[in-house]
Amino acid sequence: MNTITQKALVLGATGKTGSRVARNLTELGIKVRTASRSGSDVRFDWDDTSTHAAALQDAALVYLVAPVLRLDFAQQVSAFLDLAERATVRHVTFLSAYGMERAPAEVAVRGVELDLIDRAHFSHSIVRPAWFMQNFSETFLQPVDGAIIVPTGDGTEAFVDAEDIAAVVAATLANPEAHAGAQYAPTGPHAITVAGAAEIISDVSDQPIVHHDIDRRAWIAGTVAAGVPADYAEMLGTLTDTIATGNGATPNTDVERVTGRAPTSFADYARRTAHAWTGEAVR
Ligand SMILES: NC(=O)c1ccc[n+]([C@@H]2O[C@H](COP(=O)([O-])OP(=O)(O)OC[C@H]3O[C@@H](n4cnc5c(N)ncnc54)[C@H](OP(=O)(O)O)[C@@H]3O)[C@@H](O)[C@H]2O)c1
């Protein structure tokens, strides 16, 4: 397939990975159609199926970000993939999550993986990243009043840079034949504790930042109070327990294997991102 003339549909295009995938693909010379509910080339809403066909029109490649903040979406994604089969799609790269190959089929993310594996009409790649480093600068691990509040104890996680995830995704879409059926689990180069991450963020932002290892039930309640649906907050609580019990992601070589460059360390991500914690303008 001559991918340079192929169009890529990027879902979740204003999000942490989608925005970076779109930029990577454009830099590779691939035509991109960004999609989300607002702020993208086309309006795409998982809950409004009338927006799906236009998003897929002429698209040969799809970066698939499933509906966020919910647990029950396998059918919705399946219907979208049916539509993709009837359109011009040749390859789908799916954003899954670390360890999902061990999840039961009833877990929606695993359900989507199995659905893709079953389809012969287009090829696919599955990308299962560790926790994103950007959680510390863009979402739920951002320091609040000098504390990163999360019940991960002394457990470690091989946090991965969303830039590296995007580079892996872009590589699969740029060369689908080489990555057909591939499953990658992008991780950072080191497994670190949240306290270790806080120390690095302290250094680069020149202010005291600590890890506050809060009670898990209290954290889940706070997450719900912040607007996260209760069932999703429970799932996030389970993920924090995975780390706390020593079962967090461990480093592997997938980023380097796919992109040819070593994964970004937390220190390098933090240096590059220091403005997020100091409030200084990005230069
Ligand atoms: N954070 C982590 O550490 C981590 C680790 C592994 C896997 N993941 C997975 O990453 C996924 C999220 O990806 P991300 O972090 O790149 O995205 P994100 O930053 O959470 O952004 C979500 C994107 O989806 C769009 N969106 C939200 N609701 C939508 C809807 N109803 N219809 C269509 N688009 C919608 C948003 O734009 P609009 O709001 O404008 O529509 C936005 O572009 C989750 O499924 C999560 O399981 C996360």
Ligand as a Chemical Component Dictionary entry (heavy atoms), coordinates in Angstrom:
data_LIG
# 
_chem_comp.id                   LIG 
_chem_comp.type                 NON-POLYMER 
_chem_comp.pdbx_formal_charge   0 
_chem_comp.three_letter_code    LIG 
# 
loop_
_chem_comp_atom.comp_id 
_chem_comp_atom.atom_id 
_chem_comp_atom.alt_atom_id 
_chem_comp_atom.type_symbol 
_chem_comp_atom.charge 
_chem_comp_atom.model_Cartn_x 
_chem_comp_atom.model_Cartn_y 
_chem_comp_atom.model_Cartn_z 
_chem_comp_atom.pdbx_ordinal 
LIG N1  N1  N 0  -3.573  7.825  30.780 1  
LIG C1  C1  C 0  -2.938  6.675  30.824 2  
LIG O1  O1  O 0  -1.989  6.494  31.605 3  
LIG C2  C2  C 0  -3.363  5.547  29.909 4  
LIG C3  C3  C 0  -2.595  4.377  29.860 5  
LIG C4  C4  C 0  -2.966  3.349  28.966 6  
LIG C5  C5  C 0  -4.078  3.515  28.161 7  
LIG N2  N2  N 1  -4.824  4.668  28.246 8  
LIG C6  C6  C 0  -6.014  4.794  27.400 9  
LIG O2  O2  O 0  -5.942  5.998  26.664 10 
LIG C7  C7  C 0  -7.270  6.328  26.248 11 
LIG C8  C8  C 0  -7.399  7.821  26.155 12 
LIG O3  O3  O 0  -6.514  8.287  25.162 13 
LIG P1  P1  P 0  -5.836  9.710  25.270 14 
LIG O4  O4  O 0  -5.263  9.863  26.649 15 
LIG O5  O5  O -1 -4.968  9.879  24.098 16 
LIG O6  O6  O 0  -7.104  10.659 25.134 17 
LIG P2  P2  P 0  -7.551  11.842 26.095 18 
LIG O7  O7  O 0  -6.389  12.758 26.330 19 
LIG O8  O8  O 0  -8.270  11.237 27.268 20 
LIG O9  O9  O 0  -8.595  12.599 25.166 21 
LIG C9  C9  C 0  -9.802  11.984 24.747 22 
LIG C10 C10 C 0  -10.049 12.308 23.280 23 
LIG O10 O10 O 0  -11.272 11.678 22.888 24 
LIG C11 C11 C 0  -12.220 12.673 22.473 25 
LIG N3  N3  N 0  -13.548 12.272 22.934 26 
LIG C12 C12 C 0  -14.031 12.283 24.199 27 
LIG N4  N4  N 0  -15.293 11.855 24.220 28 
LIG C13 C13 C 0  -15.626 11.554 22.940 29 
LIG C14 C14 C 0  -16.813 11.088 22.302 30 
LIG N5  N5  N 0  -17.948 10.844 22.993 31 
LIG N6  N6  N 0  -16.794 10.888 20.975 32 
LIG C15 C15 C 0  -15.675 11.146 20.251 33 
LIG N7  N7  N 0  -14.520 11.603 20.781 34 
LIG C16 C16 C 0  -14.514 11.820 22.114 35 
LIG C17 C17 C 0  -11.731 13.965 23.099 36 
LIG O11 O11 O 0  -12.122 15.120 22.373 37 
LIG P3  P3  P 0  -13.584 15.790 22.571 38 
LIG O12 O12 O 0  -13.819 15.850 24.056 39 
LIG O13 O13 O 0  -13.487 17.123 21.890 40 
LIG O14 O14 O 0  -14.540 14.881 21.863 41 
LIG C18 C18 C 0  -10.221 13.791 23.012 42 
LIG O15 O15 O 0  -9.764  14.113 21.724 43 
LIG C19 C19 C 0  -8.207  5.677  27.251 44 
LIG O16 O16 O 0  -9.009  4.769  26.543 45 
LIG C20 C20 C 0  -7.288  4.944  28.208 46 
LIG O17 O17 O 0  -7.788  3.660  28.531 47 
LIG C21 C21 C 0  -4.484  5.677  29.075 48 
# 
loop_
_chem_comp_bond.comp_id 
_chem_comp_bond.atom_id_1 
_chem_comp_bond.atom_id_2 
_chem_comp_bond.value_order 
_chem_comp_bond.pdbx_ordinal 
LIG N1  C1  SING 1  
LIG C1  O1  DOUB 2  
LIG C1  C2  SING 3  
LIG C2  C3  SING 4  
LIG C2  C21 DOUB 5  
LIG C3  C4  DOUB 6  
LIG C4  C5  SING 7  
LIG C5  N2  DOUB 8  
LIG N2  C6  SING 9  
LIG N2  C21 SING 10 
LIG C6  O2  SING 11 
LIG C6  C20 SING 12 
LIG O2  C7  SING 13 
LIG C7  C8  SING 14 
LIG C7  C19 SING 15 
LIG C8  O3  SING 16 
LIG O3  P1  SING 17 
LIG P1  O4  DOUB 18 
LIG P1  O5  SING 19 
LIG P1  O6  SING 20 
LIG O6  P2  SING 21 
LIG P2  O7  DOUB 22 
LIG P2  O8  SING 23 
LIG P2  O9  SING 24 
LIG O9  C9  SING 25 
LIG C9  C10 SING 26 
LIG C10 O10 SING 27 
LIG C10 C18 SING 28 
LIG O10 C11 SING 29 
LIG C11 N3  SING 30 
LIG C11 C17 SING 31 
LIG N3  C12 SING 32 
LIG N3  C16 SING 33 
LIG C12 N4  DOUB 34 
LIG N4  C13 SING 35 
LIG C13 C14 SING 36 
LIG C13 C16 DOUB 37 
LIG C14 N5  SING 38 
LIG C14 N6  DOUB 39 
LIG N6  C15 SING 40 
LIG C15 N7  DOUB 41 
LIG N7  C16 SING 42 
LIG C17 O11 SING 43 
LIG C17 C18 SING 44 
LIG O11 P3  SING 45 
LIG P3  O12 DOUB 46 
LIG P3  O13 SING 47 
LIG P3  O14 SING 48 
LIG C18 O15 SING 49 
LIG C19 O16 SING 50 
LIG C19 C20 SING 51 
LIG C20 O17 SING 52 
# 
